[in-house]
């Protein structure tokens, strides 16, 4: 991560803060934002790549189950009002 480094020509400008800097540049920071390495950051900004190696259950990330289509209809019966076809 980078951070601003401000340069001032006079002590008066330095006392007034970064808005009164005569110039600025980026320097490498020795600290890293906690948001940079969180799951939320990775999910929204870096993205995630799920593979068989990093899923919780060790299975493929996407599983497709094909089942027979069924239709539920109503019927007049004392036992059950629904019938599947």
Residue pairs with C-beta under 8 A, 6 or more apart in sequence:
1 28
1 29
1 31
1 32
1 33
1 36
2 26
2 27
2 28
2 29
3 26
3 27
3 29
4 18
4 24
4 25
4 26
4 27
5 24
5 25
5 26
5 27
6 18
6 21
6 23
6 24
7 21
7 22
7 23
7 24
7 25
8 14
8 20
8 21
8 22
9 22
13 20
13 21
13 22
18 24
35 41
42 48
50 61
51 61
52 58
52 59
52 60
52 61
55 61
70 84
70 85
71 84
71 85
72 82
72 83
72 84
72 85
73 82
73 83
73 84
73 85
74 81
74 82
74 83
75 81
75 82
75 83
77 83
